[in-house]
Amino acid sequence: MNSYFIGVDIGGTNVRLAVVGENGAIAAFSSFFIKSKSLANDQSGLNHNQKYNPDDPVKNEIRNISLNIKELLKKASPVVSSVKGVGIGIAGQIDRDAGSVLFAPNLGWRNIPLKEILEKDINLPVFVMNDLTAITYGEWKRGAGTGVKDLLCIFVGTGIGSGIVINDRLTGGCGNTAGEIGHIVIVSGGRKCHCSNYGCLEAYAGGWGIAERTKEMALKDPAGFKNIIDLAGGIENITAFTISKAYKLNDGVAVRIMEETGQYLSDGVVTAVNLLNPCMVILGGGIIEGFPELVAVVEGEVKKRALKAATNNLTIAVSKLGNNAGVIGAAGVAASKS
């Protein structure tokens, strides 16, 4: 009898859920947008000793996740006889033993006992992991990286994260935070990042970083950014998706922003390739989908600027699973631990 697991992918802006079979096939799916970001733009969120407050808006989001898991179980019940557990990938740093979210910068979640809360409510084993651990597992086992023993999977969305496979094993590092490529510094003393550091890759090439860079430039030159401002309905409404739309309309400013973003992203990938020497780099996420030309930019820059010995056997690939990588991977990790 085929066993099923629920995969949950909690990103910076939305949550995706799926019932997934052992073969990686999705039997049922749902999604919803995150409504509250408790501390994402609040300096008090930098307090590492903050405790989980059950009256915090985070509580409502977790309740929403739980309700959606239950609804998904009902939706899948005609075809799914047995769901064995739940895998949850979230964009943040995870205590893998406790299943707690230590810090999710783009959500403002800190010290959230997610596993404990959800297991009490849904009566299923819950396995919590970084979202890129889930995505990488999915691409490694079912996607573009199938059969590759050394790979780096980089997803560029609201934020930027990566997962690492070395010698056919997923690597978490000493404190289970390996792969935080979005928080390597590419500009010393540069833009402030949601992690509280300055000059991080994510602050330049992540979705929120692209939006903030564009807003600042638009405020200084509203006439030059008129097309983008009009598309967004105001400077304050500019997002990375706005830039993507303008880029597809061949707006010159949007083209320049994409080119700059490609250079910033390449800085991070070149550093990672020199450090890890993977056989494959898999690129994916909403920003890559919105600006597919970034793949060719990164590939060209890596071949030009990375060490020759590190690129001799390197393949740059695009995510095969796309938006489903997180839910498929999270369910797969849960299955591997059950």
NUDO-847566 format. One line per field, with one value per residue (C-alpha): x, y, z; residue in one letter. Coordinates in nm, 3 decimals, m for minus. Layout:
N
c1: (X;...)
c2: (Y;...)
c3: (Z;...)
residuo: (A;...)
***
This chain:
338
c1: (0.000;0.135;0.200;0.143;0.297;0.197;0.456;0.424;0.635;0.623;0.778;0.815;0.473;0.266;0.222;0.186;0.061;0.038;m0.037;0.248;0.293;0.615;0.684;0.674;0.335;0.100;m0.245;m0.394;m0.279;m0.373;m0.212;m0.277;m0.107;0.060;m0.131;0.095;0.468;0.501;0.848;0.994;1.030;1.045;1.383;1.259;1.273;1.649;1.622;1.755;1.604;1.249;0.995;0.697;0.393;0.064;m0.107;0.134;0.002;0.224;m0.031;m0.294;m0.065;0.014;m0.357;m0.416;m0.151;m0.310;m0.659;m0.529;m0.357;m0.686;m0.877;m0.620;m0.658;m1.034;m0.976;m0.741;m0.941;m1.117;m0.783;m0.546;m0.590;m0.303;m0.110;0.190;0.333;0.396;0.715;0.740;0.998;1.026;1.255;1.457;1.700;1.575;1.650;1.618;1.590;1.319;1.153;1.153;1.197;1.491;1.464;1.280;1.399;1.145;0.855;0.983;0.931;1.169;1.181;0.857;0.801;0.631;0.661;0.521;0.227;0.124;0.165;m0.076;m0.332;m0.315;m0.214;0.055;0.435;0.575;0.927;1.045;1.331;1.469;1.275;1.588;1.660;1.316;1.356;1.703;1.584;1.303;1.531;1.796;1.561;1.289;1.408;1.700;1.962;1.856;2.168;2.406;2.621;2.752;2.518;2.412;2.046;1.980;1.627;1.573;1.233;1.136;1.469;1.760;1.858;2.043;2.074;2.391;2.447;2.802;2.906;2.542;2.430;2.235;2.451;2.320;2.645;2.732;2.430;2.198;2.232;2.452;2.331;2.244;2.387;2.146;2.340;2.691;2.823;2.881;2.905;3.099;2.892;2.618;2.240;2.082;1.942;1.646;1.898;2.038;2.369;2.475;2.561;2.400;2.332;1.960;1.942;2.044;1.913;1.624;1.271;1.240;1.589;1.508;1.188;1.363;1.645;1.391;1.178;1.483;1.586;1.229;1.206;1.519;1.409;1.029;1.030;1.280;1.084;0.741;0.654;0.738;0.556;0.247;0.254;0.271;0.015;0.260;0.618;0.515;0.353;0.660;0.755;0.993;0.689;0.641;0.998;0.938;0.630;0.819;1.111;0.883;0.760;1.126;1.136;1.494;1.506;1.376;1.637;1.909;1.777;1.773;2.131;2.245;2.061;2.233;2.572;2.488;2.350;2.657;2.882;2.715;2.717;3.083;3.177;2.975;3.118;3.475;3.401;3.203;3.306;2.966;2.902;2.573;2.413;2.034;1.864;1.496;1.240;1.006;1.278;1.438;1.095;1.026;1.369;1.468;1.754;1.930;2.028;2.237;2.386;2.491;2.625;2.835;2.972;3.053;3.243;3.429;3.507;3.511;3.821;3.873;3.925;3.587;3.400;3.553;3.272;3.008;2.655;2.418;2.060;1.712;1.474;1.270;1.005;0.949;0.700;0.636;0.996;0.932;0.621;0.759;1.089;0.934;0.712;1.014;1.220;0.929;0.905;1.279;1.252;0.940)
c2: (0.000;0.339;0.566;0.940;1.238;1.602;1.852;2.215;2.494;2.816;3.093;3.464;3.547;3.230;2.873;2.574;2.235;1.899;1.535;1.348;0.979;0.788;0.819;1.199;1.235;1.499;1.366;1.692;2.053;2.389;2.724;3.052;3.385;3.478;3.764;3.879;3.920;3.961;4.107;4.125;4.503;4.546;4.599;4.413;4.105;4.115;4.000;3.644;3.560;3.643;3.379;3.255;3.461;3.277;3.613;3.709;3.725;3.422;3.217;3.296;3.192;2.859;2.802;2.877;2.623;2.363;2.429;2.403;2.073;1.935;2.062;1.908;1.573;1.588;1.687;1.393;1.133;0.980;0.873;0.867;0.588;0.665;0.983;0.898;1.238;1.601;1.763;2.141;2.356;2.717;2.998;3.026;2.868;2.550;2.351;2.014;1.810;2.022;2.114;2.480;2.786;2.977;3.272;3.329;3.679;3.748;3.639;3.783;3.447;3.373;3.082;2.925;2.561;2.471;2.092;2.087;2.313;2.132;1.776;1.852;1.981;1.746;1.417;1.333;1.329;1.663;1.717;2.078;2.181;2.480;2.539;2.495;2.163;2.055;2.205;2.058;1.714;1.734;1.840;1.587;1.290;1.379;1.676;1.827;1.682;1.317;1.100;1.391;1.333;1.687;1.976;2.319;2.420;2.796;2.936;3.308;3.427;3.679;3.579;3.367;3.031;2.719;2.353;2.148;1.784;1.658;1.301;1.197;1.337;1.647;1.868;2.081;2.186;2.197;2.405;2.300;2.640;2.545;2.691;3.046;3.185;3.479;3.606;3.598;3.953;4.078;4.453;4.542;4.786;4.777;4.763;4.650;4.298;4.150;3.934;4.259;4.239;4.472;4.395;4.050;3.897;3.878;4.255;4.306;4.009;3.872;3.979;4.222;4.359;4.422;4.600;4.820;4.910;5.009;5.216;5.412;5.484;5.576;5.828;6.000;5.986;5.953;6.068;5.801;5.535;5.650;5.325;5.114;5.349;5.342;4.961;4.940;5.211;5.411;5.390;5.229;4.940;4.845;4.477;4.244;4.127;4.487;4.489;4.154;4.291;4.603;4.392;4.185;4.513;4.593;4.889;5.016;5.082;4.733;4.583;4.771;4.651;4.293;4.326;4.464;4.185;3.930;4.065;4.059;3.705;3.595;3.729;3.491;3.190;3.239;3.245;2.930;2.743;2.824;2.720;2.398;2.277;2.119;1.917;2.101;2.429;2.426;2.766;2.823;3.035;3.318;3.565;3.313;3.241;3.614;3.682;3.352;3.534;3.544;3.179;3.259;3.565;3.359;3.075;3.315;3.497;3.174;3.034;3.363;3.441;3.120;2.905;2.691;2.378;2.441;2.477;2.200;1.955;2.206;2.213;2.503;2.372;2.511;2.365;2.081;2.076;2.453;2.566;2.205;2.139;2.248;2.039;1.732;1.764;1.828;1.523;1.321;1.419;1.325;0.987;0.928;0.988;0.776)
c3: (0.000;m0.101;0.198;0.173;0.348;0.359;0.241;0.355;0.205;0.412;0.206;0.263;0.117;0.087;0.209;m0.023;0.094;m0.084;m0.013;m0.178;m0.251;m0.195;m0.569;m0.547;m0.716;m0.575;m0.482;m0.350;m0.325;m0.169;m0.091;0.090;0.148;0.477;0.636;0.917;0.955;1.328;1.358;1.008;1.015;1.393;1.556;1.864;1.642;1.677;2.039;2.028;2.367;2.269;2.377;2.183;2.277;2.215;2.161;1.883;1.523;1.455;1.649;1.389;1.106;1.272;1.334;0.966;0.865;1.090;0.950;0.595;0.672;0.806;0.502;0.272;0.448;0.384;0.022;m0.033;0.159;m0.146;m0.297;m0.001;0.250;0.485;0.563;0.782;0.868;0.778;0.653;0.685;0.511;0.627;0.519;0.838;1.081;1.244;1.559;1.385;1.707;1.868;1.538;1.639;1.418;1.566;1.330;1.003;0.899;0.626;0.846;1.172;1.346;1.631;1.877;1.756;1.875;1.546;1.572;1.925;1.842;1.526;1.655;1.938;1.692;1.393;1.561;1.306;1.333;1.216;1.078;1.051;0.821;0.636;0.314;0.102;0.269;0.150;m0.198;m0.240;m0.132;m0.386;m0.673;m0.571;m0.549;m0.803;m1.006;m1.193;m0.957;m0.973;m0.960;m0.883;m0.574;m0.524;m0.588;m0.475;m0.509;m0.496;m0.492;m0.536;m0.417;m0.151;0.004;m0.117;0.024;m0.079;0.003;m0.025;m0.117;m0.064;m0.143;m0.187;0.150;0.243;0.461;0.747;0.907;1.276;1.376;1.090;0.918;0.622;0.295;0.401;0.078;0.093;0.394;0.256;0.234;m0.120;m0.040;0.274;0.481;0.219;0.238;0.565;0.550;0.740;0.927;1.082;0.894;0.611;0.249;0.223;m0.119;m0.037;0.022;m0.342;m0.541;m0.331;m0.418;m0.127;m0.197;m0.565;m0.462;m0.204;m0.442;m0.706;m0.466;m0.355;m0.715;m0.811;m0.527;m0.662;m1.027;m1.056;m1.420;m1.523;m1.337;m1.458;m1.639;m1.335;m1.097;m1.320;m1.342;m0.962;m0.895;m0.687;m0.566;m0.237;m0.430;m0.635;m0.603;m0.785;m0.983;m1.103;m1.233;m1.404;m1.582;m1.688;m1.805;m2.029;m2.179;m2.257;m2.020;m2.020;m1.646;m1.567;m1.802;m1.614;m1.277;m1.404;m1.529;m1.194;m1.013;m1.236;m1.136;m0.767;m0.788;m0.983;m0.706;m0.464;m0.697;m0.794;m0.426;m0.356;m0.655;m0.552;m0.194;m0.251;m0.600;m0.681;m0.996;m1.044;m0.942;m0.966;m0.990;m0.918;m0.737;m0.829;m0.928;m1.165;m1.313;m1.350;m1.501;m1.672;m1.846;m1.508;m1.557;m1.864;m1.690;m1.388;m1.603;m1.810;m1.505;m1.321;m1.620;m1.659;m1.296;m1.092;m1.061;m1.370;m1.162;m0.994;m1.323;m1.538;m1.454;m1.347;m1.487;m1.428;m1.435;m1.386;m1.128;m1.274;m1.002;m0.991;m0.729;m0.626;m0.519;m0.159;m0.094;m0.272;m0.087;0.255;0.215;0.100;0.402;0.630;0.455;0.495;0.871;0.930)
residuo: (M;N;S;Y;F;I;G;V;D;I;G;G;T;N;V;R;L;A;V;V;G;E;N;G;A;I;A;A;F;S;S;F;F;I;K;S;K;S;L;A;N;D;Q;S;G;L;N;H;N;Q;K;Y;N;P;D;D;P;V;K;N;E;I;R;N;I;S;L;N;I;K;E;L;L;K;K;A;S;P;V;V;S;S;V;K;G;V;G;I;G;I;A;G;Q;I;D;R;D;A;G;S;V;L;F;A;P;N;L;G;W;R;N;I;P;L;K;E;I;L;E;K;D;I;N;L;P;V;F;V;M;N;D;L;T;A;I;T;Y;G;E;W;K;R;G;A;G;T;G;V;K;D;L;L;C;I;F;V;G;T;G;I;G;S;G;I;V;I;N;D;R;L;T;G;G;C;G;N;T;A;G;E;I;G;H;I;V;I;V;S;G;G;R;K;C;H;C;S;N;Y;G;C;L;E;A;Y;A;G;G;W;G;I;A;E;R;T;K;E;M;A;L;K;D;P;A;G;F;K;N;I;I;D;L;A;G;G;I;E;N;I;T;A;F;T;I;S;K;A;Y;K;L;N;D;G;V;A;V;R;I;M;E;E;T;G;Q;Y;L;S;D;G;V;V;T;A;V;N;L;L;N;P;C;M;V;I;L;G;G;G;I;I;E;G;F;P;E;L;V;A;V;V;E;G;E;V;K;K;R;A;L;K;A;A;T;N;N;L;T;I;A;V;S;K;L;G;N;N;A;G;V;I;G;A;A;G;V;A;A;S;K;S)
***
